[in-house]
Amino acid sequence: MRAGDRVLLVADPVQRVLVVHPMAALDAMVVGYHETLLGGEDR
């Protein structure tokens, strides 16, 4: 990551954890989720 990159911040105050996801990771998560809904990559 570089200065100015957009990120998704996820906080868990109980565990005292802050996770930083770059947008590419968010894209991969969304694509993977939609593939499971649609039955895989062959569609």
RODO-2510 file (C-alpha; in nm, 4 decimals, decimal comma):
residues 43
     n   res          X          Y          Z
     1     m     0,0000     0,0000     0,0000
     2     r     0,1001     0,3567    -0,0616
     3     a     0,0001     0,6913     0,0835
     4     g    -0,3398     0,7894    -0,0538
     5     d    -0,4580     0,4326    -0,1267
     6     r    -0,8195     0,3680    -0,0316
     7     v    -0,8766     0,1004     0,2316
     8     l    -1,1522    -0,0652     0,4313
     9     l    -1,0948    -0,0496     0,8076
    10     v    -1,2519    -0,3203     1,0225
    11     a    -1,2399    -0,2814     1,3996
    12     d    -1,3153    -0,5333     1,6737
    13     p    -1,3032    -0,3357     1,9975
    14     v    -1,3585    -0,6449     2,2136
    15     q    -1,0471    -0,8119     2,0689
    16     r    -0,8713    -0,4747     2,0390
    17     v    -0,7914    -0,5414     1,6734
    18     l    -0,7947    -0,3097     1,3735
    19     v    -0,7634    -0,4728     1,0302
    20     v    -0,6792    -0,2759     0,7156
    21     h    -0,8005    -0,4240     0,3856
    22     p    -0,6794    -0,2664     0,0598
    23     m    -0,9471    -0,2299    -0,2075
    24     a    -0,7990    -0,5216    -0,4061
    25     a    -0,8656    -0,7505    -0,1082
    26     l    -1,2224    -0,6228    -0,0833
    27     d    -1,2730    -0,6874    -0,4563
    28     a    -1,1436    -1,0439    -0,4150
    29     m    -1,3786    -1,1063    -0,1201
    30     v    -1,6821    -0,9783    -0,3106
    31     v    -1,5952    -1,1771    -0,6251
    32     g    -1,5454    -1,4930    -0,4191
    33     y    -1,8769    -1,4437    -0,2424
    34     h    -2,0650    -1,3894    -0,5684
    35     e    -1,9019    -1,6980    -0,7219
    36     t    -2,0437    -1,9077    -0,4371
    37     l    -2,3895    -1,7620    -0,4998
    38     l    -2,3731    -1,8268    -0,8738
    39     g    -2,2199    -2,1736    -0,8553
    40     g    -1,8577    -2,1034    -0,9486
    41     e    -1,6579    -1,9427    -1,2273
    42     d    -1,8126    -2,1399    -1,5151
    43     r    -2,1247    -1,9254    -1,5352
***
